[in-house]
Amino acid sequence: MSRQTQVPLDFEGEALEGVLVGRRDSQARPTVILIPTVMGVSDLEIGFGSQLVELGYNAFVADIFGKKFRGSPRDVMFGELNRLKSDRAALRRRLLAILDQVRSLGEVQSDSIVVAGYCFGGMCALDVARSGADIAAAVAFHGLFDPPDLPPEKIPAKVLAFHGWDDPMVPPEKVVALGQELTEAGSDWQIHAYGHVAHGFTNPNAHEIGLEGVRYNALAAERSWTSFINLLEELFSGHE
């Protein structure tokens, strides 16, 4: 059975509070940082974290927006998304501060960290990899692919992106551009594209967002999760 621990972080005057999802012992394990959608930390990501705990990993659900925004309305959260997305250098500092915090936790094997994210969180996961950070892998579930206007770095992390081909936010030319970007950065990368699948396909409540081209797809959700676990097994087999 997993346990949840609130982990506060002060970032440049903003109070963030992530959630460590782990076992009841304090043994250091490979850890997946899960970066939520625009709606911030929710039971959905904590549930994904609990599934990872059952497989022998720890999970850390990152708070990107700030504790005060927990449970805020959609319009407020989209405003915060636009604020963070408008300054990708500041967003990178925020993400790397969270990475450093997680790396310092006693329950975390500091050299065995994967950063995964959903939608905007997927872009954030890619941005951690783009920084050249020393992580095992970055994984984007229906993430946004737009690169930051920052000097390119070599990407030592493996990168895996799961993409719905009918996602209106990421047309085919952006998929090709990401592949070219990752190739030039020297990354070991994969992009899995699912036909007839829209944005937000891992979220059973995706339709509640009320946006065109955002909907759940159970088969794509299962396929992407299976491939994600295969990557973790590839990275961390024999860790226990």
CORDA-V538863 format. One record per backbone hydrogen bond with DSSP energy under -1.0 kcal/mol. NH is the residue of the N-H (numbers start at 1). CO is the residue of the C=O. If there is no record, write none. Layout:
BEGIN
nh:NH co:CO
nh:NH co:CO
END
This chain:
BEGIN
nh:3 co:22
nh:5 co:20
nh:7 co:18
nh:9 co:16
nh:11 co:14
nh:14 co:11
nh:16 co:9
nh:18 co:7
nh:19 co:61
nh:20 co:5
nh:21 co:59
nh:22 co:3
nh:29 co:107
nh:31 co:112
nh:32 co:58
nh:33 co:114
nh:34 co:60
nh:35 co:116
nh:40 co:37
nh:46 co:42
nh:47 co:43
nh:48 co:44
nh:49 co:45
nh:50 co:46
nh:51 co:47
nh:52 co:48
nh:53 co:49
nh:54 co:50
nh:56 co:53
nh:57 co:52
nh:58 co:30
nh:59 co:21
nh:60 co:32
nh:61 co:19
nh:62 co:34
nh:67 co:15
nh:69 co:66
nh:70 co:67
nh:72 co:69
nh:77 co:73
nh:78 co:74
nh:79 co:75
nh:80 co:76
nh:81 co:77
nh:82 co:78
nh:83 co:79
nh:84 co:80
nh:85 co:81
nh:86 co:82
nh:87 co:84
nh:91 co:87
nh:92 co:88
nh:93 co:89
nh:94 co:90
nh:95 co:91
nh:96 co:92
nh:97 co:93
nh:98 co:94
nh:99 co:95
nh:100 co:96
nh:101 co:97
nh:102 co:98
nh:103 co:99
nh:104 co:100
nh:105 co:102
nh:108 co:105
nh:109 co:29
nh:112 co:109
nh:114 co:31
nh:115 co:137
nh:116 co:33
nh:117 co:139
nh:118 co:35
nh:119 co:141
nh:121 co:118
nh:123 co:119
nh:124 co:120
nh:125 co:121
nh:126 co:122
nh:127 co:123
nh:128 co:124
nh:129 co:125
nh:130 co:126
nh:131 co:127
nh:132 co:129
nh:133 co:128
nh:135 co:133
nh:136 co:113
nh:138 co:158
nh:139 co:115
nh:140 co:160
nh:141 co:117
nh:142 co:162
nh:144 co:119
nh:150 co:148
nh:155 co:185
nh:158 co:136
nh:159 co:188
nh:160 co:138
nh:161 co:190
nh:162 co:140
nh:163 co:192
nh:165 co:194
nh:166 co:197
nh:167 co:164
nh:170 co:167
nh:174 co:171
nh:175 co:171
nh:176 co:172
nh:177 co:173
nh:178 co:174
nh:179 co:175
nh:180 co:176
nh:181 co:177
nh:182 co:178
nh:183 co:179
nh:184 co:180
nh:185 co:181
nh:186 co:183
nh:187 co:182
nh:190 co:159
nh:192 co:161
nh:194 co:163
nh:199 co:213
nh:203 co:200
nh:206 co:203
nh:208 co:205
nh:209 co:206
nh:210 co:207
nh:214 co:211
nh:215 co:199
nh:217 co:201
nh:221 co:217
nh:222 co:218
nh:223 co:219
nh:224 co:220
nh:225 co:221
nh:226 co:222
nh:227 co:223
nh:228 co:224
nh:229 co:225
nh:230 co:226
nh:231 co:227
nh:232 co:228
nh:233 co:229
nh:234 co:230
nh:235 co:231
nh:236 co:232
nh:237 co:233
nh:239 co:236
END
